[in-house]
Amino acid sequence: MTITGNYYLVVAALLFTTGAVGLVVRRNALVMFMCVELMLNAVNLTFVAFARMLDDVGGQVIVFFTLVVAAAEVAVGLAIIVAIFRRRPGATADDVNLLKG
């Protein structure tokens, strides 16, 4: 059995759908953050699959820059989430207004 690029695209679609549903359904800020990261990784998998199918390095270069931006996003996003959870344990996404000075 040969694994083609279509299998990778199906897995990426399932990962993206799982992340989107989790983002809409859950209200915990940390879970929502993880769902956004899951969606980002699904898009990266799509870029790599298309780069492999088209024999082009461009998709892999885009994934590299996306991962660099995601690392910065994680640093800032986790800092904000930790600041929210220090003020109120069990905070939801609606409690972001707690960060106002």
N, C-alpha and C positions, 0 to 999 in steps of 0.2 A: 504494500500500500504506500503510495507516494503522497506526502503532505504538500498540497499546493498552497498558493497564496490565499485562496478563498477561505481556507480553514482559519488562517490568521485574522482575516477580516471579520469572520463570524465571531471569533473569540473577542476581538476588539469591540465589536458592536454589543456583545453581551456585557462586557466590562463597562462600557460607556452607559448602557441602559441601567445597569445596577447602580452606578454612581449617580445618575440623574434621578432615579427613583429614591435613592437614599437621601439625596439633597433636598428633594421636595417633601419627603415624608418626615424626616427626623428634624428635631429642633435643637438638639445638643450641638454646641458650636464645634466641639472637637470632632464629632461624627460627621458634621457637614464639611469640615475641613478635609477629612480623610476621603469623603466622597468626591470632592473636587480634585484631589490628587489622583484618585482612581480614574476619573474621567480624563485627566491629563495623560496618564499612562496609557489609556486606551487609544488616545489620539497618537501618541508616540509609537505604539505598536502598529497602527495603521500606516504611519509614515515609513516605518522600517519595512513593512510588508510590500508597500508600493515601490520602495527603493529596490528591494530584492527582485520583484517581478519585472521592473523596467530596467534593471541593471544600471541604475543611476545612483550616485553617491549623494545627491542633493537631499534626499529624504533623511539620510543618516546625519548630515550636517545640521539640518533643521532640528532633529531630535537632540543633538548635542547642545545647541543653543537653548532649546526648550528646557533641558535638564538644568542648565546653568541658571536660567530664570526661575525655575521651580525651586532650586536650592535657596535662592534669595527670598522667594515667597514663603518657604517653610520657616525660615529664620524670623521674618517679620510676623507672619501669621501666628506662629506658636507663641511669640512674645505677647501679642495682643490677647490670645486665648488664655495664657497664664495670668495676665493682668486681670482679665474678667473673672477667672476662677478664684483668684486671691481675694477679691472683694466679695464674691458671693458663690459659695460652693453649689454645684448643680445648676449653674446659670444656663439659660437658653439663649438662642440667637436674638431674642427680643430684648435682652438685657444689655445690649451694646451701649445704650445711652448712659450706663454707669461710668463710662470712661470720660464723660464730660467733666472738665475741671471745675 
